[in-house]
Amino acid sequence: MRNLVLALLAAGGFAVVGAAPAGAVGTRYPFCIQGEEYPGLSNCTFTSYEQCQATASGRFLACIANPYYNPGDGYDPRAYRGTPNRVRSVYPSY
């Protein structure tokens, strides 16, 4: 019984490690295609709405805006901006 519980815990741990976070899936492109062939947000690879429509034409597919799209406006609050401060010596230079 104890071995079964340990095996289930190990399998659950491996499943959690292998899962991708929701924010990381499909954040590079602004448009997704949905339908019977592509359920959910499984195909978000289109840079324009026209490109998505051309791919969807003739099939039971629709194009939607990607709700997770990050346009990458260049602002990164963690990035260092500016020049570094010089280390000033406590001793005068002659």
N, CA, C and O of each residue as an XYZ file, in Angstrom:
376
protein
N       0.828     -1.190      0.000
C       0.000      0.000      0.000
C       0.870      1.251      0.000
O       0.587      2.215     -0.710
N       1.936      1.225      0.805
C       2.810      2.385      0.875
C       3.519      2.608     -0.463
O       3.720      3.750     -0.874
N       3.895      1.528     -1.140
C       4.545      1.654     -2.444
C       3.609      2.255     -3.478
O       4.046      3.021     -4.337
N       2.336      1.920     -3.408
C       1.355      2.472     -4.337
C       1.212      3.973     -4.127
O       1.168      4.731     -5.095
N       1.141      4.403     -2.892
C       1.026      5.836     -2.593
C       2.274      6.579     -3.054
O       2.166      7.663     -3.627
N       3.433      6.025     -2.818
C       4.677      6.661     -3.263
C       4.754      6.734     -4.788
O       5.227      7.728     -5.339
N       4.296      5.695     -5.461
C       4.290      5.703     -6.926
C       3.342      6.768     -7.463
O       3.665      7.452     -8.434
N       2.179      6.913     -6.842
C       1.226      7.945     -7.283
C       1.771      9.350     -7.023
O       1.601     10.244     -7.852
N       2.416      9.546     -5.893
C       3.021     10.854     -5.608
C       4.134     11.182     -6.601
O       4.249     12.324     -7.048
N       4.944     10.203     -6.943
C       6.008     10.420     -7.917
C       5.436     10.750     -9.289
O       5.929     11.652     -9.967
N       4.400     10.027     -9.703
C       3.779     10.292    -11.000
C       3.159     11.687    -11.029
O       3.247     12.382    -12.040
N       2.536     12.097     -9.934
C       1.962     13.440     -9.859
C       3.033     14.512     -9.904
O       2.835     15.563    -10.513
N       4.154     14.258     -9.271
C       5.261     15.210     -9.312
C       5.826     15.379    -10.703
O       6.131     16.497    -11.118
N       5.972     14.276    -11.435
C       6.459     14.360    -12.809
C       5.457     15.082    -13.707
O       5.861     15.796    -14.625
N       4.173     14.912    -13.463
C       3.153     15.595    -14.268
C       3.193     17.099    -14.037
O       3.021     17.876    -14.976
N       3.417     17.513    -12.802
C       3.481     18.951    -12.500
C       4.726     19.572    -13.108
O       4.667     20.694    -13.611
N       5.845     18.873    -13.074
C       7.090     19.399    -13.619
C       6.990     19.560    -15.135
O       7.540     20.513    -15.688
N       6.297     18.646    -15.813
C       6.201     18.694    -17.266
C       5.177     19.664    -17.805
O       5.149     19.900    -19.013
N       4.337     20.234    -16.968
C       3.298     21.144    -17.439
C       3.872     22.534    -17.691
O       4.671     23.031    -16.897
N       3.469     23.159    -18.787
C       3.903     24.522    -19.106
C       2.939     25.522    -18.483
O       1.737     25.262    -18.435
N       3.432     26.650    -18.008
C       2.525     27.652    -17.455
C       1.648     28.255    -18.539
O       2.047     28.322    -19.701
N       0.456     28.694    -18.162
C      -0.501     29.195    -19.142
C       0.002     30.430    -19.855
O      -0.291     30.615    -21.036
N       0.746     31.276    -19.181
C       1.248     32.492    -19.807
C       2.296     32.241    -20.868
O       2.515     33.098    -21.724
N       2.945     31.104    -20.837
C       4.009     30.828    -21.787
C       3.497     30.253    -23.095
O       4.259     30.161    -24.058
N       2.265     29.875    -23.158
C       1.715     29.242    -24.353
C       1.112     30.302    -25.264
O       0.153     30.967    -24.874
N       1.643     30.471    -26.450
C       1.055     31.341    -27.456
C       1.095     32.821    -27.142
O       0.094     33.508    -27.348
N       2.199     33.339    -26.655
C       2.264     34.762    -26.341
C       2.963     35.573    -27.415
O       3.038     36.796    -27.297
N       3.473     34.944    -28.450
C       4.274     35.649    -29.453
C       3.475     36.213    -30.615
O       3.934     37.150    -31.269
N       2.317     35.684    -30.888
C       1.564     36.094    -32.082
C       0.190     36.624    -31.690
O      -0.429     36.102    -30.762
N      -0.297     37.658    -32.386
C      -1.537     38.310    -31.968
C      -2.825     37.596    -32.368
O      -3.883     37.930    -31.833
N      -2.785     36.635    -33.278
C      -4.026     35.995    -33.729
C      -3.931     34.477    -33.654
O      -2.886     33.878    -33.910
N      -5.074     33.875    -33.288
C      -5.183     32.419    -33.170
C      -6.288     31.920    -34.090
O      -7.207     32.658    -34.443
N      -6.178     30.667    -34.467
C      -7.211     30.024    -35.270
C      -7.878     28.963    -34.391
O      -7.204     28.230    -33.667
N      -9.203     28.891    -34.464
C      -9.955     27.939    -33.654
C     -10.974     27.216    -34.509
O     -11.429     27.725    -35.534
N     -11.317     26.033    -34.072
C     -12.330     25.248    -34.756
C     -12.195     23.787    -34.390
O     -11.570     23.430    -33.391
N     -12.799     22.941    -35.227
C     -12.754     21.506    -34.951
C     -11.340     20.953    -35.046
O     -10.969     20.066    -34.277
N     -10.547     21.468    -35.980
C      -9.184     20.974    -36.156
C      -8.236     21.508    -35.083
O      -7.273     20.836    -34.712
N      -8.504     22.701    -34.591
C      -7.643     23.350    -33.603
C      -8.488     23.805    -32.413
O      -8.942     24.949    -32.386
N      -8.705     22.933    -31.437
C      -9.522     23.328    -30.282
C      -8.742     24.258    -29.342
O      -7.525     24.131    -29.204
N      -9.438     25.172    -28.713
C      -8.803     26.083    -27.765
C      -7.832     27.009    -28.443
O      -8.034     27.399    -29.593
N      -6.781     27.362    -27.742
C      -5.748     28.236    -28.291
C      -4.537     27.406    -28.708
O      -3.415     27.686    -28.287
N      -4.760     26.400    -29.525
C      -3.685     25.492    -29.886
C      -2.867     25.966    -31.079
O      -1.762     25.462    -31.285
N      -3.360     26.912    -31.875
C      -2.613     27.377    -33.041
C      -2.602     28.895    -33.084
O      -3.385     29.504    -33.812
N      -1.724     29.504    -32.313
C      -1.563     30.957    -32.292
C      -0.248     31.299    -32.973
O       0.743     31.613    -32.314
N      -0.251     31.233    -34.312
C       0.985     31.459    -35.066
C       0.810     32.482    -36.177
O       1.548     32.452    -37.162
N      -0.149     33.382    -36.038
C      -0.447     34.306    -37.129
C      -0.113     35.739    -36.734
O      -0.487     36.205    -35.657
N       0.599     36.433    -37.626
C       1.008     37.800    -37.351
C      -0.031     38.826    -37.785
O       0.018     39.971    -37.334
N      -0.967     38.445    -38.647
C      -2.014     39.377    -39.065
C      -3.351     38.642    -39.163
O      -3.407     37.420    -39.305
N      -4.413     39.425    -39.083
C      -5.747     38.840    -39.188
C      -5.980     38.281    -40.587
O      -6.622     37.243    -40.741
N      -5.465     38.960    -41.602
C      -5.626     38.493    -42.987
C      -4.924     37.151    -43.201
O      -5.450     36.278    -43.891
N      -3.758     36.988    -42.620
C      -3.037     35.725    -42.728
C      -3.831     34.593    -42.080
O      -3.899     33.488    -42.617
N      -4.421     34.872    -40.941
C      -5.235     33.875    -40.248
C      -6.478     33.528    -41.075
O      -6.837     32.357    -41.194
N      -7.129     34.540    -41.642
C      -8.324     34.314    -42.465
C      -7.999     33.491    -43.710
O      -8.788     32.635    -44.111
N      -6.857     33.743    -44.315
C      -6.469     32.980    -45.499
C      -6.269     31.500    -45.154
O      -6.611     30.628    -45.953
N      -5.736     31.222    -44.009
C      -5.551     29.837    -43.582
C      -6.877     29.184    -43.233
O      -7.063     27.992    -43.476
N      -7.799     29.950    -42.666
C      -9.081     29.402    -42.224
C     -10.106     29.276    -43.349
O     -11.119     28.598    -43.177
N      -9.868     29.907    -44.484
C     -10.886     29.923    -45.540
C     -11.160     28.519    -46.076
O     -10.241     27.734    -46.313
N     -12.434     28.228    -46.257
C     -12.856     26.944    -46.795
C     -12.984     25.842    -45.762
O     -13.369     24.723    -46.102
N     -12.678     26.127    -44.533
C     -12.789     25.138    -43.470
C     -13.632     25.722    -42.347
O     -13.889     26.926    -42.327
N     -14.058     24.895    -41.426
C     -14.854     25.359    -40.293
C     -13.929     25.869    -39.191
O     -13.826     25.274    -38.119
N     -13.260     26.982    -39.481
C     -12.316     27.583    -38.548
C     -12.604     29.069    -38.430
O     -13.147     29.683    -39.349
N     -12.239     29.639    -37.297
C     -12.442     31.068    -37.071
C     -11.168     31.662    -36.500
O     -10.390     30.967    -35.847
N     -10.956     32.944    -36.744
C      -9.795     33.648    -36.220
C     -10.221     34.531    -35.056
O     -11.240     35.219    -35.121
N      -9.433     34.502    -34.000
C      -9.705     35.340    -32.828
C      -8.416     36.031    -32.406
O      -7.316     35.592    -32.743
N      -8.575     37.119    -31.664
C      -7.413     37.802    -31.104
C      -6.865     36.960    -29.953
O      -7.629     36.411    -29.160
N      -5.565     36.863    -29.868
C      -4.921     36.076    -28.833
C      -5.004     36.831    -27.502
O      -4.422     37.909    -27.377
N      -5.713     36.291    -26.510
C      -5.830     36.998    -25.236
C      -4.524     37.024    -24.443
O      -4.390     37.824    -23.517
N      -3.570     36.178    -24.780
C      -2.295     36.127    -24.070
C      -1.165     36.815    -24.827
O      -0.002     36.715    -24.436
N      -1.501     37.511    -25.903
C      -0.483     38.152    -26.731
C       0.226     39.261    -25.953
O      -0.411     40.113    -25.334
N       1.548     39.227    -26.000
C       2.373     40.249    -25.372
C       3.138     40.958    -26.477
O       4.063     40.380    -27.046
N       2.775     42.203    -26.796
C       3.422     42.879    -27.917
C       4.887     43.204    -27.679
O       5.603     43.541    -28.622
N       5.337     43.114    -26.466
C       6.748     43.385    -26.201
C       7.096     44.829    -26.467
O       7.898     45.126    -27.352
N       6.497     45.734    -25.707
C       6.693     47.156    -25.934
C       8.079     47.650    -25.541
O       8.358     48.848    -25.600
N       8.938     46.732    -25.143
C      10.294     47.105    -24.818
C      10.481     47.482    -23.364
O      11.617     47.638    -22.917
N       9.416     47.631    -22.619
C       9.540     48.013    -21.219
C       9.745     46.769    -20.373
O       8.898     45.876    -20.348
N      10.851     46.718    -19.695
C      11.141     45.629    -18.783
C      11.597     46.248    -17.476
O      12.706     46.775    -17.397
N      10.758     46.194    -16.443
C      11.130     46.861    -15.200
C      12.358     46.255    -14.537
O      12.973     46.890    -13.680
N      12.722     45.044    -14.918
C      13.897     44.410    -14.323
C      15.178     44.780    -15.047
O      16.273     44.530    -14.543
N      15.050     45.374    -16.223
C      16.237     45.713    -16.997
C      16.936     46.923    -16.380
O      16.284     47.834    -15.870
N      18.246     46.924    -16.431
C      19.017     48.037    -15.892
C      19.122     49.118    -16.953
O      19.536     48.854    -18.082
N      18.749     50.320    -16.591
C      18.836     51.434    -17.527
C      19.734     52.511    -16.934
O      19.745     52.735    -15.723
N      20.455     53.147    -17.774
C      21.322     54.225    -17.321
C      22.751     53.751    -17.174
O      23.071     52.585    -17.405
N      23.604     54.689    -16.783
C      25.003     54.347    -16.603
C      25.245     53.962    -15.151
O      24.619     54.516    -14.247
N      26.126     53.038    -14.930
C      26.383     52.632    -13.545
C      27.101     53.746    -12.786
O      27.875     54.510    -13.362
N      26.839     53.821    -11.525
C      27.528     54.798    -10.678
C      28.968     54.358    -10.478
O      29.263     53.175    -10.313
N      29.859     55.348    -10.498
C      31.261     55.019    -10.281
C      31.505     54.793     -8.800
O      30.905     55.440     -7.943
N      32.378     53.883     -8.531
C      32.767     53.645     -7.143
C      33.751     54.741     -6.764
O      34.786     54.919     -7.405
N      33.413     55.457     -5.728
C      34.285     56.553     -5.319
C      35.130     56.105     -4.148
O      34.641     55.519     -3.182
N      36.360     56.387     -4.259
C      37.297     56.008     -3.224
C      37.205     57.002     -2.063
O      36.938     58.187     -2.260
N      37.424     56.507     -0.886
C      37.440     57.392      0.276
C      38.772     58.125      0.370
O      38.905     59.085      1.128
N      39.757     57.671     -0.401
C      41.071     58.310     -0.394
C      41.159     59.277     -1.579
O      40.731     58.931     -2.680
N      41.685     60.435     -1.383
C      41.825     61.377     -2.501
C      42.897     60.900     -3.498
O      43.893     60.288     -3.114
N      42.672     61.188     -4.739
C      43.659     60.821     -5.747
C      44.579     62.007     -5.989
O      44.103     63.136     -6.107
N      45.899     61.775     -6.067
C      46.878     62.843     -6.237
C      47.428     62.848     -7.615
O      48.270     63.684     -7.941
